[in-house]
């Protein structure tokens, strides 16, 4: 009933989506879900917009060479996002703001949006003409990108980045115990299958100097992401 009351004044909801996958020798397997959820909650606090439970499994097929990784195939993820959003839309949510923590989800989630729009129309949902979905990856926010550039330069890399690990250290101090210095990572390159990934990036890092991560950086990055996305979400709700 609280949700019903909420819908009388706001039709927006934030949907955090992450992944459960290896993050190099010093990062947590839950990194992408932890970070997406933290940013989503912070944006929810600033804007008063409801935050849905986090989708912790994403499209991480290329990380399956490392035990502990749990991946959905692209078609499963597409269907999960489709079903979640349509459940919300059925009862009146119109503005779905997806805050993403994992680059591997982007293509699939965007495809899911197109299937969602078609299904909403075909099912004659009352919200079909007003339904809008938006995906933002917190690490692509300009302010975050600039800050990580300033902190790490080209040592940020592409996977198990010091930025994302910093954020998890800020959120979960027990992860400080996992931190130690690391040799230079394999340089970032192409991504194909799990076997090829493990061969190219033996310790799971793609050009990322994960050991530069610091919890105080994480706090700065979280604040930058939350403030920028709160502003973006407020505009999205008015579109
Ligand atoms: Ni990650």
Boltz pocket constraint, residues with backbone or C-beta under 6 A from the ligand:
constraints:
  - pocket:
      binder: B
      contacts: [[A, 23], [A, 31], [A, 32], [A, 101], [A, 102], [A, 159], [A, 160], [A, 164]]
      max_distance: 6.0
